[in-house]
């Protein structure tokens, strides 16, 4: 199994930046996708960005050009750098990994609030 711990959420003004991090532990050698999802108030959980082993990155249209997902080689950590934040980015952000065998793991979530 994989365990995930997120950090880095908080309150930021519109136009500001935040960096989320997610540390994976356990059977990390089986992970081939690391991703971030978010769930805004009254909304369904949606994908934000992902990084796939050997393939690259994908982003939701709403965050392209503003968010960057990276994976620290050898540290089993995935980061989400969020710039030019907007009030509509307010959500609980969840880290997700997919391991071989289509096994999903989820973090506990971290709150991001964009407000003046």
CORSULGI-V257698 format. One line per field, one symbol per residue. ss: DSSP state (h for helix, s for strand, l for the rest). phi: phi as a letter, one per 20 degrees, with the letter a starting at -180 (. if undefined). burial: # if it has 9 or more other C-alpha atoms within 8 Angstrom, else .. A space follows every 10 residues. Layout:
ss = ???
phi = ???
burial = ???
This chain:
ss = lsssssslls sslllllsss sssssslhhh sssssssssl lllllsssss sslllssssl llllllssss ssllllssss ssllllhhhl sssssssssl llssssllls ssssll
phi = .ddccebofq dbfgnecbce ccddbneffe fcccbccbce gmdefcfdbb cdgmdpdccf gfdgnddcdc cffndlcddc eddlfdgfef aeddecccdg nleecceenc eccdbe
burial = .#####.### .###.##### #####..#.. ########## ......#### ##....#.## ..#..####. ##...##### #######.## #########. ....###### ####..
